[in-house]
Amino acid sequence: MASRPAARGSARDRGATRIADRVVAKIAAQAAREAAGPDPQGGSRPHAQVVVHRDIARVAVSLDLDYPSDIARRCGAVRGRVRTRVEELAGMEVHEVTVHVEHLHSALTRQGASRGRLT
């Protein structure tokens, strides 16, 4: 049995790994779900859009939140968790995480919607 010659040079010199933007977006969306807490009743799950250039990612996360809540604190938690998980799992630097709060869901609006009107 012939032995293979040992690979020479660093791993970076031997090849490359490319992670698709949609995979990074799924990682970011899952991290946002973990950080934001439970989805508001009647709300949608967080989703993410990602632009990757080489090993640098820019992430935009859209989510719904309950009202009232500490929006700034929750968005900060989402930004931190998304940055950490994308860096850990995809090995990319995350230069920007933008959080868009698309809807605020309150008990009053849910009650009004169930009766066919908004308050």
Backbone bond lengths (Angstrom), bond angles and torsions (degrees), N, CA, C in turn:
res aa  C-N    CA-C-N  psi(-1)  N-CA   C-N-CA  omega(-1)  CA-C   N-CA-C  phi
1 M - - - 1.454 - - 1.523 108.14 -
2 A 1.309 116.46 123.87 1.458 120.93 -178.42 1.512 109.50 -80.99
3 S 1.307 116.14 141.15 1.467 119.95 178.14 1.515 109.36 -91.61
4 R 1.315 114.77 147.14 1.467 120.27 178.47 1.516 109.14 -78.82
5 P 1.304 117.21 142.58 1.462 118.22 176.22 1.528 109.68 -68.19
6 A 1.300 115.56 146.97 1.468 120.76 179.29 1.522 109.54 -65.60
7 A 1.326 115.89 138.89 1.464 120.91 177.89 1.520 108.89 -68.39
8 R 1.305 115.35 139.28 1.461 119.93 -178.38 1.510 110.07 -109.16
9 G 1.297 116.12 150.23 1.456 121.07 178.90 1.512 111.36 87.38
10 S 1.310 114.70 176.51 1.459 120.45 -179.29 1.518 110.06 -78.14
11 A 1.317 115.49 164.71 1.462 120.38 178.75 1.517 110.83 -59.03
12 R 1.320 117.31 -37.25 1.462 121.16 -179.96 1.525 111.32 -62.19
13 D 1.317 117.15 -32.87 1.458 120.72 -179.82 1.519 112.60 -76.57
14 R 1.332 118.08 -21.50 1.464 121.51 -176.13 1.520 113.42 -87.27
15 G 1.308 118.91 -18.44 1.457 119.34 -178.13 1.517 110.97 173.51
16 A 1.316 115.19 -173.40 1.454 120.23 -177.97 1.519 109.69 -142.21
17 T 1.311 114.99 153.94 1.455 121.85 174.49 1.514 107.45 -120.19
18 R 1.323 116.40 129.92 1.460 120.53 177.67 1.518 108.18 -116.67
19 I 1.305 115.68 125.36 1.452 121.43 177.58 1.524 107.58 -103.06
20 A 1.310 116.19 125.13 1.469 121.41 -176.75 1.527 110.78 -63.87
21 D 1.329 115.57 147.20 1.468 121.35 179.08 1.529 111.19 -55.24
22 R 1.333 117.43 -39.11 1.466 119.98 -177.76 1.518 111.87 -65.93
23 V 1.332 117.76 -29.23 1.461 121.10 176.73 1.528 109.70 -70.81
24 V 1.310 116.67 -43.26 1.468 120.83 177.66 1.529 109.37 -64.08
25 A 1.327 117.43 -37.69 1.470 121.03 177.77 1.525 111.08 -63.36
26 K 1.318 118.07 -38.12 1.471 120.77 177.93 1.528 110.94 -67.16
27 I 1.323 116.48 -40.10 1.467 120.14 176.21 1.525 109.47 -60.96
28 A 1.330 117.16 -45.60 1.462 122.10 -178.75 1.531 111.37 -64.42
29 A 1.319 117.90 -42.04 1.463 121.04 -179.85 1.526 111.04 -64.89
30 Q 1.326 116.88 -41.41 1.463 120.14 178.55 1.526 110.27 -65.23
31 A 1.319 117.37 -41.91 1.468 120.99 177.91 1.526 110.67 -62.56
32 A 1.335 117.22 -38.34 1.466 120.86 177.63 1.514 110.73 -64.33
33 R 1.338 117.48 -41.10 1.466 121.01 177.36 1.523 110.76 -61.46
34 E 1.331 116.50 -42.16 1.468 120.93 179.35 1.522 111.24 -62.05
35 A 1.327 117.26 -41.89 1.466 121.44 -175.05 1.525 113.10 -80.65
36 A 1.322 117.58 -35.18 1.465 121.01 -174.27 1.517 112.56 -76.05
37 G 1.312 117.03 -20.84 1.453 119.67 -177.31 1.510 110.54 88.93
38 P 1.332 116.41 -167.18 1.464 119.52 -175.85 1.525 112.26 -62.23
39 D 1.323 115.06 145.52 1.464 120.24 177.34 1.521 108.76 -66.43
40 P 1.337 117.09 139.07 1.465 118.54 177.67 1.523 110.64 -64.10
41 Q 1.319 115.36 148.76 1.458 119.91 178.28 1.527 108.56 -60.41
42 G 1.301 116.12 126.02 1.460 120.80 -178.30 1.517 113.28 84.98
43 G 1.326 117.90 -2.13 1.462 121.47 -179.06 1.511 111.88 -95.46
44 S 1.304 115.61 170.87 1.456 120.26 178.62 1.525 109.80 -103.54
45 R 1.318 114.92 161.41 1.460 120.93 -179.92 1.523 109.45 -74.03
46 P 1.339 117.69 152.65 1.460 120.03 176.51 1.525 111.40 -60.84
47 H 1.317 115.42 145.77 1.455 120.85 173.19 1.522 108.31 -136.13
48 A 1.326 115.83 159.20 1.462 120.04 -173.43 1.519 110.86 -133.91
49 Q 1.306 114.27 151.32 1.463 122.69 170.97 1.524 105.92 -123.19
50 V 1.322 115.80 140.65 1.456 120.64 -173.96 1.518 109.70 -133.59
51 V 1.321 115.13 141.55 1.460 121.79 169.81 1.529 106.00 -120.86
52 V 1.329 115.31 123.05 1.461 120.74 -179.22 1.518 108.53 -115.91
53 H 1.316 115.54 130.46 1.461 122.03 173.81 1.519 106.90 -128.17
54 R 1.313 115.04 110.70 1.463 123.08 -173.10 1.514 108.64 59.31
55 D 1.307 119.43 -116.52 1.473 121.38 -179.85 1.517 111.81 -110.08
56 I 1.325 116.66 27.51 1.463 121.25 -178.97 1.532 108.48 -121.21
57 A 1.328 115.56 128.59 1.468 120.61 -178.23 1.522 110.64 -115.44
58 R 1.311 114.69 143.14 1.459 122.92 169.53 1.520 105.79 -120.21
59 V 1.335 115.63 128.19 1.460 120.81 -170.93 1.524 109.91 -121.69
60 A 1.332 116.09 138.02 1.468 122.45 171.75 1.525 107.24 -122.73
61 V 1.332 115.84 121.90 1.457 122.07 -178.80 1.521 108.24 -112.14
62 S 1.328 117.05 133.86 1.464 122.70 175.09 1.516 108.17 -115.31
63 L 1.344 115.73 136.36 1.454 119.12 -178.40 1.512 111.63 -153.31
64 D 1.316 114.64 164.22 1.458 123.35 174.46 1.519 107.72 -108.25
65 L 1.328 117.04 146.23 1.462 121.48 179.12 1.522 109.88 -130.24
66 D 1.327 114.49 156.46 1.458 120.19 171.68 1.523 109.41 -74.08
67 Y 1.327 115.28 151.37 1.456 121.08 174.98 1.515 107.62 -123.68
68 P 1.285 119.92 131.91 1.459 128.05 0.93 1.531 111.16 -84.91
69 S 1.318 115.83 150.01 1.459 122.77 172.57 1.521 107.88 -159.23
70 D 1.314 116.24 165.70 1.462 121.37 177.86 1.529 107.52 -80.36
71 I 1.317 115.82 89.30 1.456 121.91 -173.30 1.528 111.33 -61.42
72 A 1.323 117.14 -44.79 1.463 120.37 -178.72 1.522 111.66 -61.48
73 R 1.325 117.25 -42.88 1.470 120.83 -179.53 1.523 110.52 -65.53
74 R 1.313 116.94 -44.15 1.467 120.58 -178.72 1.526 111.46 -66.68
75 C 1.328 117.40 -39.64 1.464 120.03 177.98 1.531 110.73 -67.53
76 G 1.330 116.72 -37.62 1.458 120.29 175.85 1.519 111.86 -62.56
77 A 1.332 116.58 -40.48 1.465 120.72 177.42 1.530 110.76 -64.20
78 V 1.324 116.49 -39.59 1.469 120.64 178.36 1.523 109.93 -63.78
79 R 1.340 117.03 -47.50 1.465 120.37 179.84 1.529 111.16 -57.02
80 G 1.326 116.66 -47.29 1.460 120.60 -178.49 1.517 112.70 -63.97
81 R 1.331 116.91 -44.74 1.464 120.91 -178.13 1.524 111.49 -66.80
82 V 1.338 116.86 -41.66 1.467 120.55 178.92 1.523 109.86 -62.35
83 R 1.313 117.21 -47.72 1.468 121.08 -179.82 1.532 110.38 -57.82
84 T 1.322 116.85 -48.80 1.458 121.22 -177.09 1.523 111.71 -62.51
85 R 1.335 117.58 -48.22 1.472 120.59 -176.03 1.528 112.59 -68.07
86 V 1.329 118.33 -38.90 1.464 119.78 178.29 1.527 109.61 -66.30
87 E 1.326 117.11 -41.41 1.464 119.81 178.22 1.524 111.12 -64.12
88 E 1.345 117.51 -43.22 1.467 121.34 -179.34 1.526 112.59 -68.00
89 L 1.322 117.07 -49.00 1.462 120.59 -171.44 1.525 114.32 -85.42
90 A 1.325 117.86 -33.25 1.466 120.24 -177.32 1.523 112.30 -105.03
91 G 1.337 116.71 -11.65 1.458 119.49 179.93 1.516 113.70 68.59
92 M 1.317 116.76 29.51 1.467 121.54 -178.57 1.512 110.39 -112.12
93 E 1.313 114.92 150.33 1.459 119.72 170.59 1.522 107.20 -79.28
94 V 1.314 115.93 139.77 1.465 120.04 177.69 1.521 106.67 -113.23
95 H 1.318 115.86 108.85 1.461 120.56 -177.42 1.515 113.08 -86.25
96 E 1.329 116.61 -21.56 1.471 118.78 -176.06 1.519 110.22 -154.30
97 V 1.324 115.75 132.88 1.464 121.50 171.25 1.525 106.23 -127.90
98 T 1.305 116.51 113.36 1.453 122.85 178.51 1.523 108.21 -102.99
99 V 1.326 116.37 130.66 1.457 120.81 179.72 1.523 108.47 -111.62
100 H 1.324 115.77 124.08 1.468 122.42 176.81 1.523 107.82 -108.47
101 V 1.324 116.48 118.97 1.463 120.28 174.02 1.518 105.98 -89.89
102 E 1.329 116.11 109.43 1.462 120.49 -174.60 1.520 112.93 -82.61
103 H 1.340 116.96 -37.29 1.462 120.64 -178.52 1.512 109.79 -145.44
104 L 1.328 115.13 146.94 1.456 122.00 169.50 1.518 106.68 -110.74
105 H 1.307 116.85 129.25 1.462 121.94 -177.25 1.517 109.21 -112.54
106 S 1.316 116.88 120.86 1.462 120.90 177.74 1.518 109.69 -114.87
107 A 1.315 115.34 161.65 1.469 120.31 178.00 1.523 110.31 -61.09
108 L 1.322 117.03 -35.70 1.471 120.26 -179.29 1.520 112.12 -65.30
109 T 1.327 117.85 -43.85 1.463 119.24 -179.52 1.517 110.85 -70.04
110 R 1.342 117.17 -32.61 1.469 119.09 176.91 1.528 110.32 -66.63
111 Q 1.348 117.66 -40.79 1.461 120.61 178.82 1.523 110.80 -65.84
112 G 1.340 116.47 -42.54 1.463 120.36 179.27 1.508 112.07 -64.83
113 A 1.339 117.10 -37.81 1.463 120.70 179.78 1.525 110.69 -67.33
114 S 1.339 116.27 -34.42 1.455 117.81 -179.39 1.523 111.36 -70.67
115 R 1.333 117.16 -22.36 1.471 120.62 177.47 1.528 111.52 -94.52
116 G 1.344 116.53 0.44 1.446 119.24 177.10 1.516 113.64 91.39
117 R 1.336 118.58 9.33 1.461 119.79 176.35 1.521 109.39 -144.96
118 L 1.306 114.78 159.75 1.467 121.31 178.26 1.521 110.00 -103.08
119 T 1.332 115.55 145.07 1.458 119.87 176.35 1.491 110.79 -110.76
